Amino acid sequence: MTSNNCRCVVSGLGVICAVGNNVEETWKNALNSVSGIHKTTSLDTKNCYADLAAEVNCDTLDDIECPDEKDRASKLCIKAAKEALNDAGLGDFADSSRVSVIIGSCVGGVLSIEKYHCGGKDVNEIPKMPIAAIASQVAESCHAGGIVTNVGNACAAGTISIALACDLIRAGKADVVIAGGSDSFASVPYSGFLSLHALDENGCSPFNHCNGITLGEGAGIVIVESLEHAEKRNAKRYCEVLGAGVTSDAHHITAPREDGICLLEAMDRAVKNSGIKKSDIGYLNAHGTGTGKNDNAEINAFHKFFDEENPTLSVSSTKVMTGHCLGAAGAIEAVFSIKALTTNTVLPTLHYTAEDSEALKAKAGQMDYVQNTPRAKELECVMSNNVAFGGTNASIVFSKKPGDVQSQVAKDKKIAVTGVGIVSPLGNSKEAYLESVKNGKLPESASICSTVTNDDYKELGIKMAFYRKLDNLGQLQTVSGMRALKDANLTVSEDNAKQIGIIVGTSEGGLGATYDFQELITEAGNAGGSAFKFPHTVYNAAGGYLSILSGIKGYGVTITTGPLSGLDSIGYSMNVIHDGQEQVMMATGTDENLPIITEFCQKLNVAADKVVEPYSNSNGFVVGDGSVSIIIENEDYAKARGAKVYCYALGYGNGRKNVKFGHISGSDEALDLAIKEALNDAGIGIDEIDAVCGFANGLKKLDDIEKGAYARVFGDKLASIPLFQVKERVGEGRAASAALAAAEAALMLGGELSEENAYFVANDGSVSKKKVATAGFKKILVTSFATGGSYSAVVFGK
Amino acid sequence: MANEEIKSKLKAFFMSDLGVDGDVLNYDTPLFGEEIGLDSVDSLEIISFVDDNFGVSMTGVAKENFQSIDTIAAFIEKNKA
């Protein structure tokens, strides 16, 4: 049985969608088979072949603090979060570090992008645009002071958020996690799915007519709590969250594998990680979008997985009521699944005629596709599945019983850093970066960017048939990822493809591509979207392309929390290895500097007008970009394959003090906390740290926070601690710079970067710079930040 | 519009909108073969481009018409008003 410290329980639920504005209303309408799909009232449908949507109708979304500072996606999410917290008997957390927020989203603040582009480029819209705003603003609304992150895996993001919540609790990083997803209905996804001919003009009909999806919107929140915490406060307990499985198709950027084998692998992992039998599952809330490709792949996967041991499993898709709510889908469906479990009621897929039912029998075999009206059924465990663009598959199990969940089974294994791939404005390889350091190369202007060329593709053997599809972000990520694999001398084969995972960290992800798409449809109308460009708008497209190219089929998650995402990718990857989920992880940081990104920085008054260096007390920074991929692996695995080891990843930590998203001032001490947590996780003291790879970029208020925290944690010793700042060369590349700082630490510890510029902060706060030799370093601290008041730290050691 | 002009317009579209390298794209190069690697998403873009620029609908048209720039141009030629 699951040990008590691995048990995660659900103590509160919240939802808002086209079917209802809270759990009670939504569930009541669902039981009455009410669909929220209607003719859209909010978008221009001129020349569009489909005009249905499942829109939220709620006039209290603005009843929150500072509604003008929040996108509709944040408003929906805060409403659902408030309901869930209320339901759980929880309120304000006073910045407690034990309370986390993890929110999934696909298109995030896309309505604010539209408003900015079409409404006079109002600077106030900019901070509302990235997905990262959502979790940050939810945390701000209830003062959650733990790990705050967003999952950007498009339509599987909601499910992955809940899975990640449990991983963090089981790793001892949190007691309570506000987990879920949120997305709003908007022109970009509407036009995008139209261009793919993926909308059903008659309304989606999952597992039935399968002519396409109908978009919805909304948010779902599940309060996940450690059993210990819930027991201590005598909390309501809906059910347990058991195991989950996340895999990558490595197949196509929008279409699922026809054979469904990687979805099957996700379900298999979910069942195994839960420690249950397949036959324990009584109901499966399918992804069931209503497209032929999805539904047939799912039906295939269900047959292969369940036919022998659980042939009469009940299955349905609730999207025929809620529409496809993208990043919120998994979260809303988790709420449905949990309500189904606790009330022993399976919700149906609607709109089947007698003829349809007959036709389904041929496809479904013995499996019980519940149709039209709810079915009473005694349930022990339920499963919820979601799949996404980029080839992500996610499956999770909710249960009345504790199951047999194992976690941190490989916690005693050391994690080796074995490969580094660097794409930066200085060049597209580790060698180019090292050469630039040696030559003291600095930025040539205040806005610099990386440029991938055909030479990179040629060298890496990437064919035109593949690279022609990539957008800029995808180019950066695939080149750095493939270089990292090469550097680690790691060949992906059928034998190890499932043992390798990828976590992409990105601050803005597909924001630039989304803006590009918005520009296109503002000009051409919603009927004029591009099927070629639309896939790039999802934040996990870059990671998806890397999985397709490399053949990596294991864990695949994109996190988006601001610059620190490039460090959290390492921390979460360590956790995936410690959990025994994968042997090898590629942790990346990737962000791009398109002209629109520089425009945003300039409008926000954070872009420097000339080249500045860290600690220069400037009013701005050099805008940069890049992609850095780092391979980390279970030491035993690395040794067995004779890998060269740069260093070891010893620990990671996070800290948060809530300030408004888009701001940092006032959050200073959260960095101290992140550093202490990382040291604690590594089991070492501050005295063992020989150097720091930090995040200073020249912007005075940011650099001062960094200096201040180091002065507090290092005390007098700070004056002799070399601080390395990669942004002096590559500018503020957000997640790419965070990962580059980590890569630089690995290169120093691995003996490949013997000399580097270091900044020294004297006791009076003054800063000096000199070249130092790195050979004597044994342990290096790496730090990063995000606006909203979050900080992360990682410790690497020899 | 002369056949040559249609072909040249199509080639420019493949290069600018579908990321195809012009050096390897001849009028008879198989578009859905290994080298160019177009797929179903790209065919949606081709249909939309042909409709917008030549007023010819290729929705639901047999696969062989999409084989190369030559075959698409021939289809346009044959079906334009």
Interface residues (C-beta under 8 A of the other chain):
Chain A: S195 L196 H197 H252 I253 T254 A255 N454 K463 M464 A465 F466 Y467 R468 K469 L470 S530 A531 F532 P535
Chain B: D17 L18 G19 V20 D21 V24 E34 E35 I36 G37 D39 S40 V41 D42 L44 E45 S48
